[in-house]
């Protein structure tokens, strides 16, 4: 997950979830945990990618 986010190679949430073999809801749960740990994860609508 970290490698894909850092390289900005996540794609849209549904694509990212598929890459990680997770459901979209599981992905969002994992991202919430990461954000609670103060990781600056953001989503770019234009590029359709997560980034730090």
LOLUMGU-830891 format. One record per atom (N, C-alpha, C): residue number from 0; residue in three letters; atom name; x, y, z. Coordinates in steps of 0.2 Angstrom, whole numbers, plus 5000, padded with zeros to 4 digits. Example, Ala and Ser with C-alpha at 12.3 -4.5 7.8 and 13.67 -1.06 7.14 Angstrom:
<node i="0" aa="ALA" at="N" c1="5066" c2="4972" c3="5039"/>
<node i="0" aa="ALA" at="CA" c1="5062" c2="4978" c3="5039"/>
<node i="0" aa="ALA" at="C" c1="5066" c2="4984" c3="5039"/>
<node i="1" aa="SER" at="N" c1="5064" c2="4989" c3="5035"/>
<node i="1" aa="SER" at="CA" c1="5068" c2="4995" c3="5036"/>
<node i="1" aa="SER" at="C" c1="5064" c2="5000" c3="5039"/>
This chain:
<node i="0" aa="UNK" at="N" c1="5004" c2="4994" c3="5000"/>
<node i="0" aa="UNK" at="CA" c1="5000" c2="5000" c3="5000"/>
<node i="0" aa="UNK" at="C" c1="5004" c2="5006" c3="5000"/>
<node i="1" aa="UNK" at="N" c1="5009" c2="5006" c3="5004"/>
<node i="1" aa="UNK" at="CA" c1="5014" c2="5012" c3="5005"/>
<node i="1" aa="UNK" at="C" c1="5017" c2="5013" c3="4998"/>
<node i="2" aa="UNK" at="N" c1="5020" c2="5008" c3="4995"/>
<node i="2" aa="UNK" at="CA" c1="5024" c2="5009" c3="4989"/>
<node i="2" aa="UNK" at="C" c1="5019" c2="5012" c3="4984"/>
<node i="3" aa="UNK" at="N" c1="5013" c2="5010" c3="4983"/>
<node i="3" aa="UNK" at="CA" c1="5009" c2="5012" c3="4978"/>
<node i="3" aa="UNK" at="C" c1="5007" c2="5019" c3="4979"/>
<node i="4" aa="UNK" at="N" c1="5006" c2="5021" c3="4986"/>
<node i="4" aa="UNK" at="CA" c1="5004" c2="5028" c3="4987"/>
<node i="4" aa="UNK" at="C" c1="5010" c2="5033" c3="4986"/>
<node i="5" aa="UNK" at="N" c1="5016" c2="5031" c3="4988"/>
<node i="5" aa="UNK" at="CA" c1="5022" c2="5035" c3="4987"/>
<node i="5" aa="UNK" at="C" c1="5023" c2="5036" c3="4980"/>
<node i="6" aa="UNK" at="N" c1="5022" c2="5031" c3="4976"/>
<node i="6" aa="UNK" at="CA" c1="5024" c2="5031" c3="4968"/>
<node i="6" aa="UNK" at="C" c1="5018" c2="5034" c3="4965"/>
<node i="7" aa="UNK" at="N" c1="5013" c2="5036" c3="4968"/>
<node i="7" aa="UNK" at="CA" c1="5007" c2="5039" c3="4965"/>
<node i="7" aa="UNK" at="C" c1="5004" c2="5034" c3="4960"/>
<node i="8" aa="UNK" at="N" c1="5004" c2="5028" c3="4961"/>
<node i="8" aa="UNK" at="CA" c1="5002" c2="5023" c3="4956"/>
<node i="8" aa="UNK" at="C" c1="4996" c2="5019" c3="4959"/>
<node i="9" aa="UNK" at="N" c1="4991" c2="5023" c3="4963"/>
<node i="9" aa="UNK" at="CA" c1="4985" c2="5019" c3="4966"/>
<node i="9" aa="UNK" at="C" c1="4979" c2="5018" c3="4961"/>
<node i="10" aa="UNK" at="N" c1="4978" c2="5024" c3="4957"/>
<node i="10" aa="UNK" at="CA" c1="4972" c2="5024" c3="4953"/>
<node i="10" aa="UNK" at="C" c1="4966" c2="5026" c3="4957"/>
<node i="11" aa="UNK" at="N" c1="4961" c2="5025" c3="4954"/>
<node i="11" aa="UNK" at="CA" c1="4954" c2="5027" c3="4958"/>
<node i="11" aa="UNK" at="C" c1="4954" c2="5022" c3="4964"/>
<node i="12" aa="UNK" at="N" c1="4950" c2="5024" c3="4969"/>
<node i="12" aa="UNK" at="CA" c1="4949" c2="5019" c3="4975"/>
<node i="12" aa="UNK" at="C" c1="4947" c2="5012" c3="4973"/>
<node i="13" aa="UNK" at="N" c1="4943" c2="5011" c3="4968"/>
<node i="13" aa="UNK" at="CA" c1="4940" c2="5004" c3="4966"/>
<node i="13" aa="UNK" at="C" c1="4946" c2="5000" c3="4963"/>
<node i="14" aa="UNK" at="N" c1="4950" c2="5004" c3="4959"/>
<node i="14" aa="UNK" at="CA" c1="4956" c2="5001" c3="4956"/>
<node i="14" aa="UNK" at="C" c1="4962" c2="4999" c3="4962"/>
<node i="15" aa="UNK" at="N" c1="4963" c2="5004" c3="4966"/>
<node i="15" aa="UNK" at="CA" c1="4967" c2="5003" c3="4971"/>
<node i="15" aa="UNK" at="C" c1="4965" c2="4997" c3="4976"/>
<node i="16" aa="UNK" at="N" c1="4959" c2="4997" c3="4978"/>
<node i="16" aa="UNK" at="CA" c1="4957" c2="4991" c3="4982"/>
<node i="16" aa="UNK" at="C" c1="4958" c2="4984" c3="4978"/>
<node i="17" aa="UNK" at="N" c1="4957" c2="4984" c3="4972"/>
<node i="17" aa="UNK" at="CA" c1="4958" c2="4978" c3="4968"/>
<node i="17" aa="UNK" at="C" c1="4965" c2="4976" c3="4968"/>
<node i="18" aa="UNK" at="N" c1="4969" c2="4981" c3="4967"/>
<node i="18" aa="UNK" at="CA" c1="4977" c2="4980" c3="4967"/>
<node i="18" aa="UNK" at="C" c1="4979" c2="4977" c3="4974"/>
<node i="19" aa="UNK" at="N" c1="4975" c2="4978" c3="4979"/>
<node i="19" aa="UNK" at="CA" c1="4977" c2="4976" c3="4986"/>
<node i="19" aa="UNK" at="C" c1="4973" c2="4970" c3="4988"/>
<node i="20" aa="UNK" at="N" c1="4968" c2="4968" c3="4984"/>
<node i="20" aa="UNK" at="CA" c1="4964" c2="4962" c3="4985"/>
<node i="20" aa="UNK" at="C" c1="4959" c2="4964" c3="4991"/>
<node i="21" aa="UNK" at="N" c1="4957" c2="4970" c3="4991"/>
<node i="21" aa="UNK" at="CA" c1="4952" c2="4972" c3="4996"/>
<node i="21" aa="UNK" at="C" c1="4946" c2="4974" c3="4993"/>
<node i="22" aa="UNK" at="N" c1="4940" c2="4975" c3="4997"/>
<node i="22" aa="UNK" at="CA" c1="4934" c2="4978" c3="4995"/>
<node i="22" aa="UNK" at="C" c1="4935" c2="4986" c3="4996"/>
<node i="23" aa="UNK" at="N" c1="4931" c2="4990" c3="4992"/>
<node i="23" aa="UNK" at="CA" c1="4932" c2="4997" c3="4993"/>
<node i="23" aa="UNK" at="C" c1="4931" c2="4999" c3="5000"/>
<node i="24" aa="UNK" at="N" c1="4926" c2="4996" c3="5004"/>
<node i="24" aa="UNK" at="CA" c1="4925" c2="4998" c3="5011"/>
<node i="24" aa="UNK" at="C" c1="4931" c2="4996" c3="5015"/>
<node i="25" aa="UNK" at="N" c1="4934" c2="4990" c3="5014"/>
<node i="25" aa="UNK" at="CA" c1="4940" c2="4988" c3="5018"/>
<node i="25" aa="UNK" at="C" c1="4946" c2="4993" c3="5016"/>
<node i="26" aa="UNK" at="N" c1="4947" c2="4995" c3="5010"/>
<node i="26" aa="UNK" at="CA" c1="4952" c2="5000" c3="5008"/>
<node i="26" aa="UNK" at="C" c1="4951" c2="5007" c3="5012"/>
<node i="27" aa="UNK" at="N" c1="4944" c2="5009" c3="5012"/>
<node i="27" aa="UNK" at="CA" c1="4943" c2="5015" c3="5016"/>
<node i="27" aa="UNK" at="C" c1="4944" c2="5015" c3="5023"/>
<node i="28" aa="UNK" at="N" c1="4943" c2="5009" c3="5026"/>
<node i="28" aa="UNK" at="CA" c1="4944" c2="5007" c3="5033"/>
<node i="28" aa="UNK" at="C" c1="4952" c2="5008" c3="5035"/>
<node i="29" aa="UNK" at="N" c1="4956" c2="5005" c3="5030"/>
<node i="29" aa="UNK" at="CA" c1="4963" c2="5005" c3="5031"/>
<node i="29" aa="UNK" at="C" c1="4966" c2="5012" c3="5030"/>
<node i="30" aa="UNK" at="N" c1="4963" c2="5016" c3="5025"/>
<node i="30" aa="UNK" at="CA" c1="4965" c2="5023" c3="5025"/>
<node i="30" aa="UNK" at="C" c1="4963" c2="5027" c3="5031"/>
<node i="31" aa="UNK" at="N" c1="4958" c2="5026" c3="5034"/>
<node i="31" aa="UNK" at="CA" c1="4956" c2="5029" c3="5040"/>
<node i="31" aa="UNK" at="C" c1="4961" c2="5028" c3="5046"/>
<node i="32" aa="UNK" at="N" c1="4963" c2="5022" c3="5046"/>
<node i="32" aa="UNK" at="CA" c1="4968" c2="5020" c3="5051"/>
<node i="32" aa="UNK" at="C" c1="4974" c2="5024" c3="5050"/>
<node i="33" aa="UNK" at="N" c1="4976" c2="5024" c3="5044"/>
<node i="33" aa="UNK" at="CA" c1="4983" c2="5028" c3="5042"/>
<node i="33" aa="UNK" at="C" c1="4982" c2="5035" c3="5043"/>
<node i="34" aa="UNK" at="N" c1="4976" c2="5038" c3="5042"/>
<node i="34" aa="UNK" at="CA" c1="4975" c2="5045" c3="5043"/>
<node i="34" aa="UNK" at="C" c1="4975" c2="5047" c3="5051"/>
<node i="35" aa="UNK" at="N" c1="4972" c2="5042" c3="5054"/>
<node i="35" aa="UNK" at="CA" c1="4972" c2="5043" c3="5062"/>
<node i="35" aa="UNK" at="C" c1="4979" c2="5043" c3="5065"/>
<node i="36" aa="UNK" at="N" c1="4984" c2="5040" c3="5061"/>
<node i="36" aa="UNK" at="CA" c1="4991" c2="5040" c3="5063"/>
<node i="36" aa="UNK" at="C" c1="4995" c2="5046" c3="5060"/>
<node i="37" aa="UNK" at="N" c1="4991" c2="5051" c3="5058"/>
<node i="37" aa="UNK" at="CA" c1="4993" c2="5057" c3="5055"/>
<node i="37" aa="UNK" at="C" c1="4997" c2="5057" c3="5049"/>
<node i="38" aa="UNK" at="N" c1="4996" c2="5052" c3="5045"/>
<node i="38" aa="UNK" at="CA" c1="4999" c2="5051" c3="5038"/>
<node i="38" aa="UNK" at="C" c1="4995" c2="5056" c3="5034"/>
<node i="39" aa="UNK" at="N" c1="4999" c2="5060" c3="5030"/>
<node i="39" aa="UNK" at="CA" c1="4996" c2="5065" c3="5026"/>
<node i="39" aa="UNK" at="C" c1="4993" c2="5062" c3="5019"/>
<node i="40" aa="UNK" at="N" c1="4989" c2="5057" c3="5019"/>
<node i="40" aa="UNK" at="CA" c1="4987" c2="5054" c3="5013"/>
<node i="40" aa="UNK" at="C" c1="4981" c2="5058" c3="5010"/>
<node i="41" aa="UNK" at="N" c1="4982" c2="5060" c3="5004"/>
<node i="41" aa="UNK" at="CA" c1="4977" c2="5064" c3="5001"/>
<node i="41" aa="UNK" at="C" c1="4975" c2="5061" c3="4994"/>
<node i="42" aa="UNK" at="N" c1="4969" c2="5063" c3="4991"/>
<node i="42" aa="UNK" at="CA" c1="4967" c2="5061" c3="4985"/>
<node i="42" aa="UNK" at="C" c1="4966" c2="5066" c3="4980"/>
<node i="43" aa="UNK" at="N" c1="4969" c2="5065" c3="4974"/>
<node i="43" aa="UNK" at="CA" c1="4969" c2="5070" c3="4968"/>
<node i="43" aa="UNK" at="C" c1="4964" c2="5068" c3="4963"/>
<node i="44" aa="UNK" at="N" c1="4958" c2="5072" c3="4963"/>
<node i="44" aa="UNK" at="CA" c1="4953" c2="5070" c3="4958"/>
<node i="44" aa="UNK" at="C" c1="4955" c2="5070" c3="4951"/>
<node i="45" aa="UNK" at="N" c1="4959" c2="5075" c3="4950"/>
<node i="45" aa="UNK" at="CA" c1="4962" c2="5076" c3="4943"/>
<node i="45" aa="UNK" at="C" c1="4966" c2="5070" c3="4940"/>
<node i="46" aa="UNK" at="N" c1="4970" c2="5068" c3="4945"/>
<node i="46" aa="UNK" at="CA" c1="4975" c2="5062" c3="4943"/>
<node i="46" aa="UNK" at="C" c1="4972" c2="5056" c3="4945"/>
<node i="47" aa="UNK" at="N" c1="4967" c2="5056" c3="4949"/>
<node i="47" aa="UNK" at="CA" c1="4963" c2="5050" c3="4951"/>
<node i="47" aa="UNK" at="C" c1="4968" c2="5045" c3="4955"/>
<node i="48" aa="UNK" at="N" c1="4972" c2="5048" c3="4960"/>
<node i="48" aa="UNK" at="CA" c1="4977" c2="5045" c3="4963"/>
<node i="48" aa="UNK" at="C" c1="4978" c2="5047" c3="4970"/>
<node i="49" aa="UNK" at="N" c1="4980" c2="5043" c3="4975"/>
<node i="49" aa="UNK" at="CA" c1="4981" c2="5045" c3="4982"/>
<node i="49" aa="UNK" at="C" c1="4989" c2="5047" c3="4982"/>
<node i="50" aa="UNK" at="N" c1="4990" c2="5051" c3="4986"/>
<node i="50" aa="UNK" at="CA" c1="4997" c2="5053" c3="4987"/>
<node i="50" aa="UNK" at="C" c1="4999" c2="5056" c3="4994"/>
<node i="51" aa="UNK" at="N" c1="5005" c2="5057" c3="4995"/>
<node i="51" aa="UNK" at="CA" c1="5007" c2="5059" c3="5002"/>
<node i="51" aa="UNK" at="C" c1="5009" c2="5066" c3="5001"/>
